[in-house]
């Protein structure tokens, strides 16, 4: 994830919402949080189309749905 100096200035002091398509491990969400925090933005919401895995882990994320992880059949 990259944010150049000009775009960083556009984020400084702004209230923003982070939006992802699917959150499974949270690594992209974590990187977006870090980038926006460093740019001076205030994160006011986190959203995704779907979350997956442990639903409790994503309780603070606004999502349209949750995808449980499927165990492989043997």
C-alpha positions, 0 to 999 in steps of 0.5 A: 500500500502506497500513498504519495506526499500529495495524497497524504496531504489530502488525508491529513485531518480528514475523517475517513472510512476504511473499506475492503472487499473481504477481510480474512486475516486482517493484514490489509486492514492493519496496513490501511489503519497504519497508513491513515494514522501516519497520514494524520487521518482519523478513522471513523469506520471500518467496512467490508463486503464480507468478513471470514473466519472468526466472526467475533474478531471482526465485531467492529467492522461493518459488513454485508455478510460473514463467510465461515471458513469451511473445513476440508472434507476427508 
